[in-house]
């Protein structure tokens, strides 16, 4: 009977911890919506301390760091999310944005391409990959990506096609 009670108690604690970190995660998302990024980082850090394998908490913490222009911390969090879940397209996309901004174009194209393998309808991955390809003077390939982005509803892609692609 003691063993069963102890087992029941342990299971109850695990369930409470799971509910607790999920509630904290939702709280972190609400803080992000309010643009309270430092507070959200603290909450996501708490979530991560409770569940180190929750890739989306690393992703969201990375996004907060990105919005605070701390690229090194953002990349570190996106990397951690990808260690946990190699198919986290959002982590790949966001890391690609940083690489694009830093002029690491081959890394950016690689990340956008991997994200698109996972989520082919990720319209802004098509668009941003096209912009990088334009910077590299790969017009033919960029125009194909722009066309796909335009088909998926990116109006800016349609405008660039008018002046760049023939």
N, C-alpha and C positions, 0 to 999 in steps of 0.2 A: 504494500500500500504506500509506503514512504517513497519507493522508487517511482511509482505512478504519479504521486503528488509532485515530486521533484521534476519529473519529466513534463507534466502539465504546466508547472510554474515556468520552466525554461521555455516552453513553446509560447506561453502567454507573453513572456518578456520579449521574445523574438518578434511576435506579432505587433506588440506595442512599439517596439523600436522601428519596425517597418512603417507603421502608420505615422510615427513621429517624424521620420526623415521625409516621408512623402508630403506631410503637411508643411514641413520646413521648405521643401522644394517648391511647393506651390506659393508659399510666402515669398521666396526668392524671386519667382517669376513676377509676382505682383510688384515687388520693389523695382525690378527691371522696367516694368511698364511705366512706373513713376519716375524713371531715370535716376534712381537712387542706387547707382552702380556699386559704390563702395559698400553700402549696406547689403546689397545682394551678394557681393563677393563673400562677405562674412557668413551669410546664411548658407550659400553653396559650399563654403569650406566646412561648415558644421555638418551639412548633409554628407559630404565626402568622408568626414571622420566617422560617420555612422555606417556608411556603405561605400567602401573604397572601389567597388566595381560598378558604380552607377555612372556610366559614361556620359549621360546627358547632364549631370551636375558639373562635370568637367567642361563640357561644351558650353553651358550657359555661363560658367565662371570665366571661360575664355572669351566669350562674347563681351562680357562686362569689361574685362581688361582691354579688349580691342577698342571698345567705345571710350575708354579712358586713355587711349593711345599708349598703352603699355604692351607693345608688340611682343616683347620677349616672354612675358607672362602669358599672353594670349596664345602664342605658339606652343608654349610648354603645356598648357591645358588642352589644346587641340591634340597635341601629340599623345597625351595621356588618355584622352577619350578614344583615340585610334588604337592605342595599345590594348584597350579593353574591348573595343568593337571596331574591327577593321572596315566594317561597312557603314560607318557613320558618315554619310555623305555631307551632312552639315559641317562637320569638323573639317573635312577635306576642302569644302567650298570656302569656309571662312579662313582657313590657313592659306588657301590659294589667293584670297583677296590681299592678305598681308604680303605675300610674296610678290604679287603684282605691284603693289604700292612701293615696295622696296626695290623694284627693278630686277628681281630674281625670276625672270620670265619663264625659263625652262621649268623651274619648280612650280610656278603658278600654273602653267599649262598641264603639267603632270597631275597636280591636285584637282584641277577642274575636270580633266579627262577621267580620272578615277571616280570622282563624284558622279559624273555623267554615266559611267558604267553601272553604277549602283542605282541612280535615279535619272533615267533618260529625259524626264520632263522638267528637270531643274533649269528653268528658263534663264535665270541670271548666270548660271555656270556657262551656258552656251554664249551668252552675251559677253561676259568678262573674258572668256577664252578668246573670243573673236577680237576683243580690244587688244589683248596681248599679242595676238597674231598680227594685227595691223601694225603694232609697234615694231614687230620683227620683219615687216614688209612681206608677210606671207598672205598676200591679198586673196588669192584664190581660196585657200582654206578658211580665211577669216570670213569671206563672203558666204561660204557654206554654213558656218556657225551663225552668222548674222541672220541668214534666211531661216534657220531652225528657231532662233530666238524670236524672230518676228512671227513665225507660225505659232509660237507658244504665247504670243501676246505682248512682247516687249516692244513698245512703240518707238523707243529710241533706236532700236535695231533697224526699223523701217526707214528712219530718216538717214541713218548712216549708209544704208544700202543705196539710196538715191544718189549719193555723192561719191561713193567709193566703188561700188560693184557695177559692172556692166555686163 
